[in-house]
Amino acid sequence: MDLGAVLRQSAAKSPTKPAVVCDGQVVTYEELDRSTDALAHWLLEQGLELGDRVAIHWHNSVEVVNLYFACFKTGLIAVPSTTG
C-alpha cells in the first residue's frame, strides 16, 4: 500500500479527524485527500508523467504536505530541497 492509498483509507475511516496542523491551520483527512487529488490531477494535466521528479522547497506548511501527497498519488518523485 502506498502513502496515497493510506491517506484515502484514513479519509474514509476518519474524515473529520485532523491530518495536518500547521501554524494554527487544521486540515482534516477528508480535506487533505480531496485537495491532494485535485493537485495530483493538475500536475498530470501540466504534462508531468510517472517517474518525473518534482523539486519541493522544504518548509513547514500545509502546501508542502499537499504537494508530497499529490506526488505519492501520481507516481511522481518528490525531491526535497532546503536553503542552507
Secondary structure, DSSP 8 states (H G I E B T S, - for coil): --HHHHHHHHHHH-TTSEEEEETTEEEEHHHHHHHHHHHHHHHHHTT--TT-EEEEE--SSHHHHHHHHHHHHHT-EEEEE---
